[in-house]
Amino acid sequence: MTIEDRQYRLGVIYVALSALAWSLSGLFMRSISTDLATIIFLRGIVSGTATLMFFFYLEGIPRGLRTLQRMRGPTLLATLFSAASMISGLGSIYYTSVADAMVIYATVPFVTAGVAFLFIREKASRSTLIASAIAFCGVVVMLMDTGGGGSMLGKGLAAIMTLTVAALAVVMRRHRDVPMIPAMAFSAYLCSIVTFFFASPGTATGNDIVLIILFGVVQNAIGLILYTFGARWIPAADASLLVALEVPLTPLWVWIFMAEVPPQATLIGGPIVLAALFGHICVEFRRSRGPVPTTRQAGL
Protein backbone atom coordinates (compact mmCIF):
# COMPACT_ATOMS: atom_id res chain seq x y z
CA MET A 1 0.00 0.00 0.00
CA THR A 2 1.40 3.39 -1.01
CA ILE A 3 1.64 6.43 1.24
CA GLU A 4 -1.10 8.05 -0.84
CA ASP A 5 -3.41 5.06 -0.25
CA ARG A 6 -2.83 5.24 3.50
CA GLN A 7 -3.41 8.98 3.54
CA TYR A 8 -6.63 8.62 1.58
CA ARG A 9 -7.96 5.92 3.89
CA LEU A 10 -7.07 7.90 6.99
CA GLY A 11 -8.69 10.94 5.42
CA VAL A 12 -11.90 9.00 4.77
CA ILE A 13 -11.96 7.67 8.33
CA TYR A 14 -11.34 11.09 9.89
CA VAL A 15 -13.95 12.88 7.77
CA ALA A 16 -16.52 10.13 8.34
CA LEU A 17 -15.93 10.35 12.10
CA SER A 18 -16.28 14.13 11.93
CA ALA A 19 -19.65 13.68 10.22
CA LEU A 20 -20.67 11.28 12.98
CA ALA A 21 -19.75 13.88 15.60
CA TRP A 22 -21.53 16.68 13.74
CA SER A 23 -24.67 14.55 13.34
CA LEU A 24 -25.28 15.01 17.09
CA SER A 25 -26.17 18.68 16.52
CA GLY A 26 -29.91 18.09 16.29
CA LEU A 27 -29.89 16.06 19.49
CA PHE A 28 -28.11 18.82 21.42
CA MET A 29 -30.24 21.59 19.90
CA ARG A 30 -33.44 19.83 20.92
CA SER A 31 -32.11 19.14 24.45
CA ILE A 32 -30.95 22.67 25.37
CA SER A 33 -33.71 24.99 26.56
CA THR A 34 -32.07 28.41 26.17
CA ASP A 35 -32.26 30.57 23.02
CA LEU A 36 -30.27 30.14 19.81
CA ALA A 37 -27.93 33.12 20.26
CA THR A 38 -26.97 31.99 23.76
CA ILE A 39 -26.30 28.45 22.56
CA ILE A 40 -24.03 29.67 19.75
CA PHE A 41 -22.26 32.17 22.03
CA LEU A 42 -21.47 29.69 24.81
CA ARG A 43 -20.71 26.78 22.50
CA GLY A 44 -18.26 28.95 20.55
CA ILE A 45 -16.29 29.77 23.69
CA VAL A 46 -16.15 26.13 24.75
CA SER A 47 -15.35 24.77 21.29
CA GLY A 48 -12.77 27.43 20.42
CA THR A 49 -10.93 26.92 23.71
CA ALA A 50 -10.95 23.12 23.39
CA THR A 51 -9.70 23.26 19.80
CA LEU A 52 -6.97 25.80 20.60
CA MET A 53 -5.80 23.74 23.60
CA PHE A 54 -5.52 20.69 21.34
CA PHE A 55 -3.53 22.76 18.84
CA PHE A 56 -1.01 23.89 21.45
CA TYR A 57 -0.79 20.35 22.83
CA LEU A 58 0.00 19.09 19.34
CA GLU A 59 2.43 21.82 18.31
CA GLY A 60 3.84 23.03 21.62
CA ILE A 61 3.44 26.61 22.77
CA PRO A 62 6.50 28.21 21.04
CA ARG A 63 5.84 26.58 17.66
CA GLY A 64 2.11 27.13 18.01
CA LEU A 65 2.58 30.84 18.63
CA ARG A 66 4.84 31.12 15.58
CA THR A 67 2.18 29.39 13.48
CA LEU A 68 -0.47 31.84 14.68
CA GLN A 69 1.78 34.77 13.78
CA ARG A 70 2.07 33.41 10.22
CA MET A 71 -1.69 33.19 9.67
CA ARG A 72 -2.62 34.58 6.27
CA GLY A 73 -5.48 34.65 3.76
CA PRO A 74 -6.26 30.90 3.48
CA THR A 75 -6.59 30.54 7.25
CA LEU A 76 -8.80 33.61 7.47
CA LEU A 77 -10.99 32.33 4.63
CA ALA A 78 -11.38 28.97 6.36
CA THR A 79 -12.26 30.81 9.58
CA LEU A 80 -15.02 32.80 7.89
CA PHE A 81 -16.51 29.85 6.01
CA SER A 82 -16.41 27.60 9.07
CA ALA A 83 -18.07 30.22 11.28
CA ALA A 84 -20.76 30.91 8.68
CA SER A 85 -21.50 27.19 8.30
CA MET A 86 -21.81 26.72 12.07
CA ILE A 87 -24.13 29.69 12.61
CA SER A 88 -26.33 28.90 9.61
CA GLY A 89 -26.34 25.17 10.42
CA LEU A 90 -27.52 25.63 14.00
CA GLY A 91 -29.99 28.28 12.87
CA SER A 92 -31.49 25.98 10.26
CA ILE A 93 -32.10 23.25 12.84
CA TYR A 94 -33.53 25.80 15.28
CA TYR A 95 -35.99 27.35 12.81
CA THR A 96 -37.10 24.32 10.83
CA SER A 97 -37.30 20.56 11.29
CA VAL A 98 -34.07 18.56 11.43
CA ALA A 99 -35.22 16.50 8.45
CA ASP A 100 -35.92 19.59 6.30
CA ALA A 101 -32.56 21.14 7.12
CA MET A 102 -30.67 17.93 6.36
CA VAL A 103 -32.46 17.34 3.07
CA ILE A 104 -31.24 20.69 1.76
CA TYR A 105 -27.76 20.06 3.18
CA ALA A 106 -27.61 16.73 1.34
CA THR A 107 -26.89 18.61 -1.89
CA VAL A 108 -23.45 19.55 -0.55
CA PRO A 109 -21.51 16.91 -2.59
CA PHE A 110 -22.82 18.39 -5.86
CA VAL A 111 -22.21 21.96 -4.77
CA THR A 112 -18.68 21.10 -3.63
CA ALA A 113 -17.87 19.25 -6.86
CA GLY A 114 -18.93 22.34 -8.83
CA VAL A 115 -17.04 24.80 -6.64
CA ALA A 116 -13.91 22.60 -6.65
CA PHE A 117 -13.96 22.38 -10.44
CA LEU A 118 -14.53 26.12 -10.90
CA PHE A 119 -11.87 27.34 -8.48
CA ILE A 120 -9.18 24.64 -8.29
CA ARG A 121 -9.96 22.55 -11.39
CA GLU A 122 -10.32 19.40 -9.31
CA LYS A 123 -12.53 16.91 -11.11
CA ALA A 124 -14.57 14.47 -9.06
CA SER A 125 -13.84 10.79 -9.73
CA ARG A 126 -16.37 8.67 -11.57
CA SER A 127 -17.23 6.71 -8.42
CA THR A 128 -17.79 9.97 -6.52
CA LEU A 129 -20.17 11.24 -9.20
CA ILE A 130 -22.08 7.94 -9.26
CA ALA A 131 -22.34 7.87 -5.47
CA SER A 132 -23.45 11.51 -5.46
CA ALA A 133 -26.14 10.75 -8.05
CA ILE A 134 -27.45 7.82 -5.99
CA ALA A 135 -27.39 9.95 -2.85
CA PHE A 136 -29.31 12.62 -4.74
CA CYS A 137 -31.99 10.05 -5.57
CA GLY A 138 -32.32 9.44 -1.84
CA VAL A 139 -32.62 13.20 -1.29
CA VAL A 140 -35.37 13.41 -3.93
CA VAL A 141 -37.28 10.70 -2.09
CA MET A 142 -36.85 12.58 1.19
CA LEU A 143 -38.09 15.81 -0.42
CA MET A 144 -41.32 14.15 -1.54
CA ASP A 145 -42.73 14.30 1.99
CA THR A 146 -41.59 17.71 3.23
CA GLY A 147 -45.02 19.10 2.36
CA GLY A 148 -43.78 22.68 2.32
CA GLY A 149 -43.54 22.63 6.11
CA GLY A 150 -40.90 24.31 8.18
CA SER A 151 -39.73 27.89 8.26
CA MET A 152 -38.38 29.48 5.07
CA LEU A 153 -35.76 31.17 7.26
CA GLY A 154 -34.62 27.74 8.45
CA LYS A 155 -34.46 26.42 4.90
CA GLY A 156 -32.57 29.50 3.72
CA LEU A 157 -30.03 29.03 6.49
CA ALA A 158 -29.65 25.37 5.44
CA ALA A 159 -28.81 26.57 1.90
CA ILE A 160 -26.18 28.97 3.29
CA MET A 161 -24.73 26.13 5.36
CA THR A 162 -24.45 24.03 2.20
CA LEU A 163 -22.59 26.74 0.28
CA THR A 164 -20.18 27.56 3.10
CA VAL A 165 -19.37 23.90 3.83
CA ALA A 166 -18.57 23.44 0.14
CA ALA A 167 -16.34 26.53 0.15
CA LEU A 168 -14.57 25.34 3.31
CA ALA A 169 -13.83 21.93 1.76
CA VAL A 170 -12.31 23.58 -1.32
CA VAL A 171 -10.16 26.01 0.72
CA MET A 172 -8.81 23.16 2.85
CA ARG A 173 -8.06 21.03 -0.19
CA ARG A 174 -6.45 23.90 -2.09
CA HIS A 175 -4.24 24.89 0.86
CA ARG A 176 -3.59 21.46 2.37
CA ASP A 177 -0.10 22.48 3.52
CA VAL A 178 -1.49 25.30 5.68
CA PRO A 179 -2.28 24.44 9.35
CA MET A 180 -6.04 24.83 9.65
CA ILE A 181 -6.74 23.86 13.28
CA PRO A 182 -6.28 27.52 14.38
CA ALA A 183 -8.88 28.49 11.78
CA MET A 184 -11.34 26.06 13.34
CA ALA A 185 -10.69 27.45 16.81
CA PHE A 186 -11.06 31.07 15.70
CA SER A 187 -14.20 30.26 13.72
CA ALA A 188 -15.80 29.05 16.96
CA TYR A 189 -14.72 32.25 18.70
CA LEU A 190 -16.06 34.28 15.76
CA CYS A 191 -19.46 32.66 16.31
CA SER A 192 -19.35 33.92 19.90
CA ILE A 193 -18.34 37.41 18.79
CA VAL A 194 -21.18 37.62 16.26
CA THR A 195 -23.80 36.55 18.82
CA PHE A 196 -22.34 38.46 21.81
CA PHE A 197 -24.92 41.28 21.84
CA PHE A 198 -27.85 38.89 21.33
CA ALA A 199 -26.91 36.22 23.87
CA SER A 200 -28.31 35.95 27.40
CA PRO A 201 -25.99 33.54 29.25
CA GLY A 202 -27.92 34.12 32.49
CA THR A 203 -30.94 32.31 31.04
CA ALA A 204 -29.01 29.04 30.66
CA THR A 205 -29.79 26.50 33.37
CA GLY A 206 -27.21 24.24 34.99
CA ASN A 207 -28.38 21.41 32.75
CA ASP A 208 -28.03 23.70 29.70
CA ILE A 209 -24.44 24.58 30.67
CA VAL A 210 -23.46 20.90 30.95
CA LEU A 211 -25.05 20.11 27.60
CA ILE A 212 -23.43 23.14 25.93
CA ILE A 213 -20.01 22.06 27.19
CA LEU A 214 -20.58 18.58 25.73
CA PHE A 215 -21.96 20.21 22.58
CA GLY A 216 -18.85 22.37 22.19
CA VAL A 217 -16.30 19.64 22.89
CA VAL A 218 -17.80 16.39 21.56
CA GLN A 219 -19.90 17.61 18.65
CA ASN A 220 -18.00 20.69 17.49
CA ALA A 221 -14.34 20.70 18.59
CA ILE A 222 -13.71 17.00 17.97
CA GLY A 223 -15.65 17.17 14.70
CA LEU A 224 -13.65 20.18 13.50
CA ILE A 225 -10.32 18.62 14.44
CA LEU A 226 -11.12 15.33 12.68
CA TYR A 227 -12.35 17.15 9.59
CA THR A 228 -9.26 19.36 9.49
CA PHE A 229 -6.95 16.35 9.51
CA GLY A 230 -8.97 14.35 7.00
CA ALA A 231 -10.09 16.92 4.42
CA ARG A 232 -6.57 17.74 3.23
CA TRP A 233 -5.92 14.10 2.20
CA ILE A 234 -8.99 13.48 0.04
CA PRO A 235 -10.61 15.36 -2.87
CA ALA A 236 -13.02 18.09 -1.86
CA ALA A 237 -15.99 16.31 -3.46
CA ASP A 238 -15.18 13.13 -1.54
CA ALA A 239 -14.95 15.06 1.73
CA SER A 240 -18.36 16.62 1.20
CA LEU A 241 -19.89 13.31 0.17
CA LEU A 242 -18.69 11.78 3.43
CA VAL A 243 -19.93 14.78 5.42
CA ALA A 244 -23.35 14.03 3.93
CA LEU A 245 -23.48 11.14 6.41
CA GLU A 246 -25.02 13.80 8.65
CA VAL A 247 -28.13 13.82 6.47
CA PRO A 248 -29.68 10.52 7.59
CA LEU A 249 -27.89 10.32 10.96
CA THR A 250 -28.97 13.70 12.40
CA PRO A 251 -32.73 13.03 12.22
CA LEU A 252 -32.09 9.43 13.25
CA TRP A 253 -30.58 10.41 16.63
CA VAL A 254 -33.39 12.92 17.23
CA TRP A 255 -35.94 10.23 16.37
CA ILE A 256 -34.37 7.66 18.68
CA PHE A 257 -33.68 9.90 21.67
CA MET A 258 -36.19 12.76 21.32
CA ALA A 259 -39.12 11.05 19.57
CA GLU A 260 -39.12 13.65 16.76
CA VAL A 261 -40.43 11.28 14.12
CA PRO A 262 -39.10 12.10 10.63
CA PRO A 263 -41.39 11.87 7.60
CA GLN A 264 -41.79 8.40 6.11
CA ALA A 265 -40.00 9.56 2.97
CA THR A 266 -36.94 10.39 5.10
CA LEU A 267 -36.95 6.84 6.46
CA ILE A 268 -36.89 5.56 2.87
CA GLY A 269 -34.50 8.10 1.37
CA GLY A 270 -32.05 8.04 4.30
CA PRO A 271 -30.93 4.44 3.73
CA ILE A 272 -30.44 5.23 0.02
CA VAL A 273 -28.04 8.03 0.97
CA LEU A 274 -26.22 5.73 3.42
CA ALA A 275 -25.95 2.96 0.81
CA ALA A 276 -24.42 5.39 -1.69
CA LEU A 277 -21.90 6.66 0.84
CA PHE A 278 -20.78 3.28 2.15
CA GLY A 279 -20.66 1.85 -1.37
CA HIS A 280 -18.41 4.72 -2.41
CA ILE A 281 -16.16 4.17 0.60
CA CYS A 282 -15.78 0.46 -0.24
CA VAL A 283 -14.91 1.20 -3.88
CA GLU A 284 -12.40 3.94 -3.05
CA PHE A 285 -10.72 1.89 -0.31
CA ARG A 286 -9.93 -0.84 -2.84
CA ARG A 287 -8.66 1.55 -5.51
CA SER A 288 -4.96 2.30 -5.69
CA ARG A 289 -4.05 5.91 -6.34
CA GLY A 290 -0.82 7.49 -7.51
CA PRO A 291 1.18 10.15 -5.71
CA VAL A 292 -0.78 13.21 -4.62
CA PRO A 293 0.19 16.07 -6.97
CA THR A 294 2.02 19.00 -5.50
CA THR A 295 0.56 22.46 -5.74
CA ARG A 296 2.82 23.27 -8.67
CA GLN A 297 2.00 20.01 -10.49
CA ALA A 298 -1.72 20.60 -10.05
CA GLY A 299 -1.46 24.03 -11.60
CA LEU A 300 -2.52 25.70 -8.38
N, C-alpha and C positions, 0 to 999 in steps of 0.2 A: 504494500500500500504506500502510495506516494505521500509526501508532506501535504500536497494540495488536497488529496482525498481525506486525510485526517482532519485538516482544517475545515473542510466543507462539512464533514460529519459533526465535528464539534460545534460548528456554527449552527447547523440545523438543530442540534440538541439544545443549545443555549437559547435560541430564538423560540423554539417550541415551549421550553420551560418558562420563558418570559411571558408568552401568551397565556400559559396556564396561570401564572401569577396575576396577570392583568384581568383574567376572566373573573376574578373575585370582586371586581369593582361593584357590580350590581348588588351582590350580597352585602357588602359594607354600606353602600348607599341606602339600601332599604333598612338597615339595622340601626343607623345613626339618626337620632331624632332632631338634631339642630339643623339650621338652615344651610343652604348650599355654599354661600360665601364663607361661612365659618368653617365648614368642612374643608374647603379648598385651602383656606388660610392656614389652619392648624396642620393639615396633612402636609402642606408644602414645607413648613418648618421642620417637621419630623423627618420627612423623606429627604430633604436637602441635606440635613445634618447627618443622617445615616449614610447617605451616598458619599458625602465628602469625607466622613470618617473612614469609610472603606478605601477611598482613594488614597488618603494619607497613610493608611496601614499598608497598602499595596506598594506605594512609591517611596515611603519615608517622607518625613517633613521637609528636609532641605530640597530634595529632588522634586517633591510635590509643589513646593512654593515656586521653584524655577519654572515648572510646567505652567502654573497659573499665570506667571508673568509673561509667558510667551503666547498666551491665548490671542488668537486672531479671528479673522472673518468666519472660517468654517465652524469654529467652536461657537461663535455668537449666533450663527445661523441655526445650528443644531439646538442651541438654547431656546431660541424664539419658537422654532417649530415644535419642539417637545412641550414647551409651556402651553402653546396654543392647543395642541392635541389633548393635553390633560384637562385644561379648563373646558374646552368644548365637549370632550368625552364625558366628563362628569355631569356637565350641564344637560347633555342629551338624555342621559339616564334619569336625571332629576325631573325633567320636564315632559318626558314621554315614556312609554313602556320600554323595558329592557329589550324585548323582542324587536320592536320597531327600530330602536337605535342600532341594534346589531345587524339588522337586515340591510340598512343603508351602509353601514361600515363594511359589510361583506364585499363591497365593490372595490375595496382597497387594492387587491392584487392587480386589477385591470388599470386602475388609476396609476399605480406605481410603475407598471410596465410602460405605460405611455410617457410618464414624466422621465423615467430612466432613459428611454430611447431619445426623447427630445433634448435632454440636457447633457447626458454623458454617453449617448450612443451605445448603450448597453442593451443588446437584444435578449429577450427572454428565450429560454430553451424551449424546444418543442414540447417536452413533457410538462413544463411549467404552464404553457399556453393551454394544453389539453386539460390539465388539472384545474386551471382557472375557469375554463369553459364549463367543466362539470360542476365546479363549485357554484358558478353563476346559475346553472340550472336549479341547484338547490335553493339559491336565493330567490329565483323567480317563483318557485313553489311557496316559499315562505311569504313572499309579497302578496300572494293570492288571498290571504286571509287577514291582511292588516285592516281592511274595511275603512280606511281613511281615518282611523282613530288616532289618538295621540296628538300632542301639541305640535303645531308647525314650527314653533321655536325649537323644540326638542329635535325635530327632524332636521332643521337647518343646522343646528349645532353638530349633529351626527355627520352631515355632509362636510362641514369644516374640519371635523376630526379626521375624516377620510383623507382629505387633501393634505393636511399637515403631517399625518403619519406617512403618507407617500413621499412628501418632500423630505422628511427626516431620514427615511430609508435611503434616498438617493444621495443626500449630503454625506451620510455615514459611509456609504459605499464609495463615493467619489474621493473622500478624504480619509481612507482607511488607515493611513499612517499617523493621523492626528489623534491624540488622546481625547476621548469624548466623555469619559466619566465626569470630569468637571462640568461639562455642558449639561449633563443630566441633573447634577446637584443644583446648579444655578437655575435651571429651568423650574425646579420645584420651588426654589426661593422666589423666582419671578412670579409664580402663581400666588404666593403669599403677598407679594408687593402689590399686585394688581387688585387683590381682594381686600387689602388692609382696611380701607375706609368703609367697606360694606359688611365686614365681619363683626360678629358679637360673641367673642370667646366666652363671656360670662354666661351665655345661655346654654353652653354645653354641660351636660351632666357628667358625673363621674364615670358612668358607663360609656357615654359618648367619648370621653377622653381616652379611655382604654381602647375602644374600637378604632379611634382615629390614629392612635399610635401603631396599632397592628396594621391598619390601612396603609399608613405611610411607610412602614418598614417592609412588611410581607408583600403587599400588593404592588406598591409603587417602587420603592428603592431597589428591592431584589429584582423586580421585573426590569427596571431600567438598566441595572448593572448587567444582567444576563443578556439583554438585547444589545447593549453596547459591545460586549465581547463577541457576540455571535454575528451581528449584522455586517461586520467588516469582512467576514470570511465567505459570505455567500452573496449571489446576485441580489440586487434590490427587489426584483420581482419575487424571487424565492422567499426572501425575508418577509415580505408583505403577505404572501400566500400562507406562510406558517403562522403569522400573527392573526390571520383570519380564523384560527382555532378558537379565538374569543367568541366568534359569532354563535356557534351552537352551545359552547360551554357556559357563557355568562347567563343566559336565561335558564340553563339547566340547573345551575347552583341555586338560583333564586326560586325555581320551581321546587327543588328538593327541600330546601331549608326554610323558605319563606311562603310557600304555597301560592306563589304568583304563577298561575297556570298559563303557559304560553299558548297561542293559538294552535289548533291541530295542524295547520300547514307548517308551522315551525317545527313541530315534532316529526314531520315527514321530510321537510327540506334540510333540517339540521344534520341528520345522518348522511344525506347526500354530500353535504359540504365536508363532513368528517371523512367519508370514504375517498373523496377526491384528494384531500390533504394527505392522508396516510398512504394512499396509493402512490402519490407523487414522492413522498419520502422514501418509500421502498424502492422505487425506480432509481432515484438519484443516489441512494446509498450504494447501489450495485454498479453504478456507472463510474468508470475511471475518468479522471479529468487531468488535463495537462497542467503545466505550471501556471500559476496566476500571473497575468500580465502586469508589468510594472506600469506606473502612471504614464511614463514616456511611451511604452510600447502600445498602450491602449489609446494613445492620442489625446490624453487628458492633460 
